[in-house]
Each structure stands twice: as C-alpha cells, then as structure tokens.
Amino acid sequence: MSKVIMKLDELSCPSCMVKIEGVMSQTDGVTNAKVLFNASKIKAEFDENIVSAEELVAKVEKLGYLVQSTKVTAA
C-alpha cells in the first residue's frame, strides 16, 4: 500500500469535496480517500499494484481541478 497527498489549486465549494471523494472511492485500488477542504488537499491510500498515483492525479484533473503537487509515500 502507498499513500498520496495531492495539493490542489483551490477548492471553491464543499460539493467539490463530495465529487472528488466519490470518484476516488469508486476507483479500484483506492482503500481510503479524504479531501481536506480548507487545505485544498486530497489524502488517499491505494494499492500501487492496481492503480498508480499518476492515474489518481489524472482522475482528479479530469474533474477539472488542477493538482499543483503530489507526494507519494509507502503506507
């Protein structure tokens, strides 16, 4: 398992949080995902044998959010 923290450009409303958490929770390999609205960050645990951090970033950006930086660590 790995963890990723994604720093977003900015979250403008709480519904953004719900949208991102919904997509992340439906992604194969993601075991836990939490959006920190006030910090504009996403924290997720994932199985790197199923999905990559780059794929998770792509999913977030497909929703229309700019990922400024990512940090991946072993869980």
C-alpha positions in Angstrom: 0.0 0.0 0.0 1.0 3.6 -0.7 -0.2 7.0 0.3 -0.5 10.1 -1.8 -1.1 13.7 -0.8 -2.3 15.9 -3.7 -2.2 19.7 -3.2 -4.9 21.3 -5.4 -5.0 24.8 -6.8 -8.1 25.6 -4.8 -11.4 24.1 -3.8 -14.2 26.6 -4.2 -17.2 24.7 -2.6 -18.0 21.7 -0.4 -19.6 20.0 -3.3 -16.2 19.7 -4.9 -15.1 17.7 -1.9 -18.0 15.3 -2.3 -17.4 14.9 -6.1 -13.7 14.1 -5.6 -14.3 11.7 -2.7 -16.9 9.9 -4.8 -14.7 9.4 -7.7 -11.7 8.3 -5.6 -13.9 5.8 -3.5 -15.1 4.2 -6.8 -11.6 3.8 -8.1 -10.2 0.2 -8.0 -7.2 0.0 -5.7 -8.1 3.0 -3.5 -8.8 1.9 0.0 -9.3 5.3 1.6 -9.6 8.9 0.3 -10.3 12.1 2.2 -10.5 15.6 0.9 -9.3 18.3 3.3 -11.4 21.2 2.0 -9.8 24.1 3.9 -6.2 22.9 3.0 -7.2 22.1 -0.6 -5.6 18.7 -0.3 -6.5 15.1 -1.0 -5.1 12.2 1.0 -5.5 8.7 -0.3 -4.3 5.2 0.4 -4.0 3.0 -2.6 -2.6 -0.3 -3.9 0.1 0.6 -6.4 -0.3 -2.9 -8.0 -3.8 -1.8 -9.1 -3.6 1.9 -9.6 -0.8 4.5 -9.8 -0.5 7.9 -8.2 -0.4 9.3 -11.7 -3.7 7.7 -12.6 -5.2 9.2 -9.5 -3.9 12.7 -10.4 -5.4 12.2 -13.9 -8.8 11.3 -12.4 -8.8 14.5 -10.3 -7.7 16.7 -13.2 -10.4 15.1 -15.4 -12.9 16.5 -12.9 -11.5 20.0 -13.6 -9.2 20.5 -10.7 -5.5 21.5 -11.0 -3.1 19.3 -9.0 -0.2 21.5 -8.1 1.9 18.9 -6.4 1.9 15.3 -5.2 3.8 13.4 -2.5 3.8 9.6 -2.5 4.9 7.5 0.4 4.8 3.9 1.4 2.0 3.2 3.9 
